[in-house]
C-alpha cells in the first residue's frame, strides 16, 4: 500500500515504569512497523495525539491501565489501546476490557505477544486504509481482537 503524503504516519505511545520492558517493546514494534512513530514514557501520562497506546498495567505496584484506558477513551475514542499485565486475572481482564482496551496481553504467557502482534498487523493495515478513506474502524477492531478475547476467556475459565 502506497502511503498518502497528506496523511501523517501512525503514532504510538508506550507507557511502562520498567525502562527495560519499555525499550524491549519499542524495539519489537520499531522492527515490525518501521513507519510507526513511537514515543515512550516511564510515567503514567497518556496525553498527546496518538493512534495507538500500549499500557503497562502496573506502575510502582499500583494497577493503572484501566484508569489510563478510560482517560484515553474520553479524549481519543478511535485510538487502539492495548494493555500488558504480568498479573492477568479475571478481575484485571474485566476491568481492562471494560475500560476500553482493545486487547490485553499477559506477559507471563509467551504466546500472547505473537498473537497480539498478528492482530495488530491486521489492525494497522485497516487503520491506514480507514485514515485514507476517513471511515470508522470500530467494527474491524472488534473482529481483529475477538479471537484474543476468546482465548483469554478460555484461559481464565480454566483457572477456576
C-alpha positions, -999 to +999 in steps of 0.1 A: +000+000+000+015+034-010+014+059+018-007+090+012+016+121+017-013+140+031-019+115+059+006+117+088+022+084+100+005+065+127+018+074+162+022+051+192+027+059+229+043+032+251+038+036+289+057+015+314+077+022+345+102-005+337+127+011+313+139-023+301+104-036+293+097-003+276+128-005+254+121-041+245+085-033+234+098-003+215+124-024+197+099-051+188+074-025+174+100-004+156+114-035+139+080-048+129+065-014+120+093+008+107+069+036+097+053+038+131+063+069+151+069+056+187+072+077+219+079+062+253+072+074+288+082+060+322+054+078+339+016+070+335+008+100+313-013+092+282-016+127+270-009+135+234-022+129+198-016+092+194-033+065+174-021+035+195-014+033+232+005+004+248-001+004+286+017-015+313-008-024+340+014-019+370+031+014+379+051+011+412+027-016+424-005+003+415-026-010+387-033+020+365-040+006+330-078+006+335-078+042+347-054+052+318-076+035+292-106+054+304-088+087+301-076+078+266-112+067+256-125+101+267-100+120+246-093+096+217-123+072+213-109+059+180-075+050+193-062+015+197-055+007+234-035-024+243-026-033+279+001-055+291-002-073+325+021-096+344-007-105+368-037-110+345-066-124+365-103-123+358-109-091+376-080-073+359-091-086+325-127-074+330-115-040+343-092-035+313-117-046+287-145-026+304-122+005+304-120+003+266-088-017+260-089-033+225-067-061+237-048-074+267-015-093+267-004-115+296+033-110+300+036-145+316+022-163+286+048-165+258+021-170+230+003-138+239+028-114+224+029-131+189-009-133+189-012-097+198+013-086+171-006-107+145-039-090+155-021-056+154-007-063+119-043-066+106-054-036+127-027-013+114-035-022+078-071-013+084-062+018+103-041+030+074-069+022+049-095+039+070-074+070+075-071+072+038-108+070+033-117+086+066-142+059+078-148+042+111-128+011+121-147+001+153-162-030+137-129-041+123-111-036+156-137-057+174-133-085+149-095-083+149-092-089+186-122-112+190-100-144+189-077-130+215-107-122+238-120-158+234-085-172+243-083-150+274-118-160+285-110-197+279-077-193+299-094-176+328-123-201+327-098-230+331-082-213+362-114-217+382 
